[in-house]
Amino acid sequence: MAEVDRKPRDLDLFVAVAIGGVIGALARHGVDLVFPTETDEWPLATFIINLTGAFILGIVLEAAIAFAPDPAANSFARRLRPFLITGVLGGYTTFSTYMVEAHGLVTSDRAPLALLYVFGSLVAGVICVVLGMRLGRALFHRDDEPAELVAREDSDIRLLEDEA
């Protein structure tokens, strides 16, 4: 029997995702408690959860790029994305509930509302990710980095000329 080449399990990543998942799921449950919804009504809690999750995802992506662009750089960078994106946001947002609620609307003879919910959530979610990424870029000044690098290189050249 040929031996299978197995990659070592990254227990720290599993733990990071699990802890993040608990945090995200508790936050989701909190929003569900604040915005309870009947089966034949607009699923407000899930709508809010998925849109805020999409917006936060955009910010987190930009933060990860700004502060931990190389996941192999250190243990913090290695765990950041799995913890926040897969764990917290994965536990917070939900595709399955989104589909179950859309099905509930259809079976309650609210098909037009179900279609609006499905496509409205999708379009609004994409918009929220884009807005979150724009805010993230503004917060973390990624657009200014090339100008700063050029300015730094110019000042380094001037220093070298002054020393010569």
URJOVEN-V665606 format. One line per field, one symbol per residue. psi: psi as a letter, one per 40 degrees, with the letter a starting at -180 (. if undefined). burial: I if it has 16 or more other ideal C-beta (glycine too) atoms within 10 Angstrom, else O. Layout:
psi = ???
burial = ???
This chain:
psi = hihhhhiiigddddddddddddddddddddddddgihideihgddddddddddddddddddddddddgdhdediddddedddddddcdddddihddddddddddddeeffdddddddddddddddddddddddddddddefddeddddddddddddddddddd.
burial = OOOOOOOOOOOOIOOIIOOIIOIIIOIIOOOIOOOOOOOOOIIOIIIOIIIIIIIIIIIIIIIIOOOIOOOOOOOOOIIIIIIIIIIIIIIIIIOOIIOOIIOIIIOOOIOOIIOOIIOOIOOOIOOIIOOIIOOIIOOIOIOOOOOOOOOOOOOOOOOOOOOO
